[in-house]
């Protein structure tokens, strides 16, 4: 089965408003028939509103278009995200006056409003879906595409996976990377081995385990799998294994499955804005230089096909290496451009692979351009009237 993904290119043929990305979002909204689907629905518009001085989050101009479409269709919209980000959302332009609807924390003011769902995955037994998500009857998942240190890519899956559950579940999802052992103290000969492994990492990805002194802890986020630590570790004492890096992505797929299961079939749709794509998540609270060219805006009812299409479009471009922070290292030029930056075991396609296996959608898609760019022709620029 093939799913449809609607696409608006960042390119323009003419200097006209109708060829810009917000206007193309209007066309995608029409294709998704959003207005026709939300009558009398309580609609959660799930964003990542960022924090601190980050400005690469989705501009309110785009969000207001979603809000207005929901109101046009007779739905009751609200924007939502985790409580510590919504607390300062106004600093980045996310206010009821600007957006046209309220902004709520998904798990209430303290982050403790949730519904528990049981499913065993590695260290996780209970998934706490945020109350404002489960109380909603329709969801518009609107994500900003960017790099991510845990899994290389943050898009539609990531926006729901961590943004629609409360703190203990988010923490447990990150801890899933440590469920499969990678340090085997009995395979070492003396304390010098411990010190050599610690000292081998130039990125600070290895530390002594706080809960178990004398054991090593691998911080997945800064690790780019360069292998320097393996060169000094005694055989079989230390592993840099794909299973530890893939666990987080499988946890994300399970979390999305849990949150989407609280909606009736057809009661959710998904959008990704792939512009100003920075090396790490917007939750870092700042915006660095983009490391990939703008790829456009995408929309689909199929979250798997959507993230697959965004990743494929991103893969058509080169990594902008001159914009990569000098503290980061590119030691491989194989695979997806985001793997160049975050390492080969952080395969950004794993989350869609796991999502498809859970029945959340199809990796096969048809990309429909809602406003194809014309062949190159010269024309007049036009002017803004003086009065």
C-alpha angles and dihedrals in degrees: 000000000000123000127208121243117188116215138193116194120224088225124095133200093199137024093253130130092231090064095056126098098257089054090048088052087059089056092048090050088055092048091051089049089225096161092052092051105049106060109141091355125135098229123204111201101201113207135160100235094186125212145244113011099338113135103172092086118112109293115244089239088072095042094051090057090058091046092050092048091053091049091047088055094051097257128135108233132196130174116228143183139146116313100249091053098044089051089071099026092116089066088067096044100267102133131135089246093055099037099036095234140062124278114224135181108244094228099036127261093307097037091241101108107103148126118237122229124184125227129136118232118156105297095354123094102157130041115202108208112201113256097231089055096049091043091055118088097206133027133203107196107203112180135181113223117229143136119281130201095217099049108002094246136055116193140120095332094046093048091061100030096064100015099056098051131064129252103276091053093047089052093048091050091057090046090057087081088070098048094093109061120246102167121069110183093184089065093062126088105207145352092271090072090059091051094046093053091048092050095045096073115084091189099058091243095137125064140155111277109256093209096043113034112209092035126098126239123204116213102211096199101065094034112105094178094245091154099226090128092053091056092064101033119099113250114285093002098103133027134197095193131174090227091071093049096044094049094079092053092050089049088052091053091050091048092052090048090052095049096043091049088069090067127073116248111284093018098112137056134182139222134182126195107202103193133114089019107191129191095256142028124291087241088079086080100233140071122236130185117299113260096196132038116258110278101190137240126310136190137183143145086231110077093191094053090044097056090040090055093046092050092047092051091048089050090060089069132066123245109259093234095180088064096051111110110257091236090065123081131215106205098157133045096189129107127006116358089246089059088057087061103037103026139270096275091058093078106177091206094064093084093057089045091054092042092054090049089056091052096251094132148306130293089209112086146163113228110217115195107214094199112018116207112248123240112272111284129155121240144155120291100217126216138245110248114250091224 
